[in-house]
């Protein structure tokens, strides 16, 4: 990956380990966070006062794990609740909190989560869905259609960071980026909102590395020409392959 300049759009704190991995592989990480992740007011705690009532809980991101257990001690988590994670990163965040191997799909997205055996025969089950504000309603609507009683709590929000216009203008005018890394649709939308419309052709002509087929479609719909798909765990390998091609 020698010298490959990667526009790293991950949120500020989450960008750090990825930036380190890129640089250790010989690349250059240009950190331009497209999301700020901040906690919501903890009024949601009123909805989880009786955790024992739930048969199943689903965490949709490592941030959901972090902000939930910033307010609720893992020690009070009932052992009888079946705990699911949307992907390996979320699963690891739960393991770090002391949970034994949560159930999770091999591919980290809502569609593959909903294919898990644990979420098939759930009629009349009470399920707790722990997530960020907004986002896709697919998990909630699908589980409800299967007969579950789903309680959703939102523990954090995503907002668009402020960046100096001179910095973004310089990235464009100096063509300082070789490839753009996108890990969420919201980040992709924020990226195009950040740059002037005159820069959109430049953005569309850059190669993108995204982490799901859904993101690939979103990027294609924005007019992006070259899109590669990788799981989050294989980002560095994919960047190395691209660099050597």
C-alpha positions in Angstrom: 0.0 0.0 0.0 3.1 2.2 -0.2 2.0 5.8 -0.4 -1.7 5.1 -1.1 -3.6 8.2 0.2 -6.8 7.0 1.8 -9.6 9.4 2.8 -10.7 7.9 6.1 -14.3 9.1 6.8 -14.8 7.1 10.0 -15.9 9.0 13.2 -13.0 10.7 15.0 -12.4 8.1 17.7 -13.1 5.1 15.5 -10.8 6.4 12.8 -7.8 6.1 15.0 -7.2 2.3 14.9 -8.0 2.2 11.2 -5.6 5.1 10.5 -2.9 3.3 12.4 -3.5 0.1 10.4 -3.3 2.0 7.1 -0.1 3.7 8.0 1.5 0.4 9.3 0.7 -1.1 5.9 2.5 1.8 4.2 -0.4 4.0 3.3 -1.4 7.5 4.2 -4.6 8.0 6.2 -6.2 11.4 5.6 -8.7 11.6 8.4 -11.9 13.5 7.5 -14.7 12.3 9.9 -18.1 12.4 8.3 -19.9 11.6 11.5 -19.9 12.8 15.1 -21.2 10.3 17.5 -22.7 11.7 20.8 -24.9 10.2 23.5 -28.6 11.1 23.7 -30.1 12.1 27.0 -30.5 9.0 29.2 -34.3 9.3 29.5 -34.3 5.9 27.6 -33.3 4.3 30.9 -36.9 4.4 31.9 -37.7 1.9 29.2 -35.2 -0.7 30.4 -36.0 -0.7 34.1 -37.3 -4.3 34.0 -34.8 -6.1 31.8 -36.0 -9.5 32.9 -39.1 -8.9 30.8 -37.2 -9.3 27.6 -36.3 -12.6 26.0 -33.9 -11.1 23.4 -31.8 -8.0 22.9 -30.2 -6.8 19.7 -27.3 -4.3 19.6 -26.9 -2.7 16.2 -23.4 -1.2 16.5 -20.3 -1.0 18.8 -21.6 2.6 19.7 -24.9 1.1 20.8 -22.9 -1.2 23.2 -20.7 1.7 24.4 -23.4 4.2 25.2 -25.9 1.7 26.6 -23.4 0.3 29.1 -22.2 3.8 29.9 -25.5 4.1 31.7 -26.4 0.5 32.6 -24.0 -1.7 34.4 -23.3 -5.0 32.6 -23.6 -6.6 36.1 -27.3 -6.1 36.1 -27.8 -7.7 32.7 -30.0 -10.8 33.2 -28.3 -14.0 32.0 -31.6 -15.3 30.5 -31.7 -12.7 27.8 -30.5 -14.0 24.4 -28.0 -11.3 23.2 -27.5 -10.6 19.5 -25.0 -8.4 17.7 -25.3 -7.1 14.1 -21.7 -8.0 13.3 -18.2 -9.0 14.6 -17.3 -5.4 15.7 -20.5 -5.2 17.8 -19.9 -8.7 19.1 -16.4 -7.9 20.2 -17.7 -4.8 22.0 -20.1 -7.0 24.0 -17.4 -9.5 24.7 -15.2 -6.7 26.1 -18.1 -5.9 28.5 -18.0 -9.5 29.7 -20.6 -11.1 27.5 -20.0 -14.7 26.3 -19.9 -14.9 22.5 -23.1 -13.1 21.4 -25.0 -14.5 18.4 -24.2 -12.6 15.2 -24.3 -13.1 11.4 -21.1 -13.6 9.3 -22.0 -10.5 7.3 -22.7 -7.3 9.3 -26.0 -5.9 8.1 -29.7 -6.0 9.0 -30.6 -8.4 6.3 -28.2 -11.1 7.5 -29.1 -10.5 11.1 -32.7 -11.2 10.3 -31.8 -14.5 8.7 -30.4 -15.9 12.0 -32.3 -18.8 13.4 -32.6 -17.0 16.7 -35.0 -14.5 15.1 -37.3 -16.8 13.2 -39.8 -18.2 15.7 -40.3 -15.2 17.8 -44.1 -14.8 18.0 -45.1 -13.0 21.3 -41.4 -12.6 22.3 -40.3 -9.3 23.9 -37.3 -8.0 22.1 -35.1 -5.0 23.0 -33.5 -3.2 20.1 -30.6 -0.9 21.1 -29.4 1.5 18.4 -28.6 5.0 17.3 -31.1 7.7 16.5 -32.8 7.3 13.1 -31.4 4.8 10.6 -33.2 2.0 8.8 -36.4 0.6 10.2 -36.0 -2.8 8.7 -35.1 -4.8 11.9 -38.0 -3.3 13.8 -40.6 -3.7 11.1 -39.5 -7.2 10.2 -39.5 -8.5 13.8 -42.9 -6.9 14.4 -44.3 -8.6 11.3 -43.0 -11.9 12.8 -45.2 -11.3 15.8 -42.6 -10.0 18.3 -43.2 -7.1 20.7 -40.2 -4.9 19.9 -39.1 -2.1 22.2 -36.6 0.3 20.6 -34.2 2.6 22.5 -31.9 5.1 20.8 -28.8 5.8 22.9 -26.7 8.0 20.6 -27.0 10.3 17.6 -25.0 10.9 14.5 -24.4 14.5 13.4 -22.3 16.1 10.6 -18.9 17.4 11.9 -17.8 20.9 11.0 -14.6 21.1 8.8 -12.6 24.1 7.6 -13.5 24.9 4.0 -9.9 25.6 3.2 -9.0 22.0 4.1 -11.7 20.4 2.0 -11.0 22.8 -0.9 -7.3 21.8 -0.8 -8.0 18.1 -0.9 -10.0 18.7 -4.1 -7.8 21.3 -5.8 -4.6 19.4 -5.0 -6.1 16.0 -5.9 -4.7 14.8 -2.5 -6.8 11.6 -2.3 -6.3 8.3 -4.1 -9.2 6.3 -2.7 -12.2 7.1 -0.4 -13.3 4.8 2.4 -17.0 4.9 3.4 -18.6 2.8 6.2 -22.1 4.2 6.4 -24.7 5.7 4.1 -25.0 8.8 6.3 -21.2 9.4 6.0 -21.6 9.2 2.2 -24.4 11.8 2.2 -22.4 14.1 4.5 -19.3 13.8 2.2 -21.2 15.1 -0.8 -22.9 17.8 1.3 -19.5 19.0 2.7 -17.9 19.6 -0.7 -19.0 22.3 -3.1 -21.1 21.1 -6.0 -18.2 21.9 -8.4 -16.2 19.2 -6.5 -18.8 16.5 -7.0 -17.4 15.3 -10.3 -14.0 14.9 -8.6 -15.7 12.9 -5.8 -17.5 10.7 -8.3 -14.3 9.9 -10.3 -12.4 8.7 -7.2 -12.5 4.9 -6.4 -14.5 4.1 -3.3 -14.2 1.2 -0.8 -17.4 0.5 1.0 -18.4 -2.3 3.4 -21.7 -3.6 2.1 -23.7 -4.2 -1.0 -26.3 -1.7 0.2 -23.6 1.0 0.4 -22.4 0.1 -3.1 -25.9 0.8 -4.4 -26.0 4.1 -2.6 -22.7 5.1 -4.0 -23.7 4.0 -7.5 -26.9 6.1 -7.2 -24.8 9.2 -6.5 -22.9 8.7 -9.8 -19.7 7.2 -8.4 -17.9 5.3 -11.1 -15.5 2.8 -9.3 -16.8 1.0 -6.2 -15.2 -1.9 -4.3 -16.9 -3.8 -1.6 -15.2 -5.3 1.4 -16.1 -6.4 4.9 -14.8 -4.1 7.6 -12.4 -6.8 8.9 -10.8 -7.0 5.4 -10.4 -3.3 4.6 -6.6 -3.3 4.8 -6.3 -6.4 2.7 -8.6 -4.8 0.1 -6.6 -1.6 0.1 -3.3 -3.6 -0.4 -4.9 -5.5 -3.3 -6.1 -2.2 -4.9 -2.7 -0.6 -4.4 -0.8 -3.5 -6.1 -3.2 -3.8 -9.0 
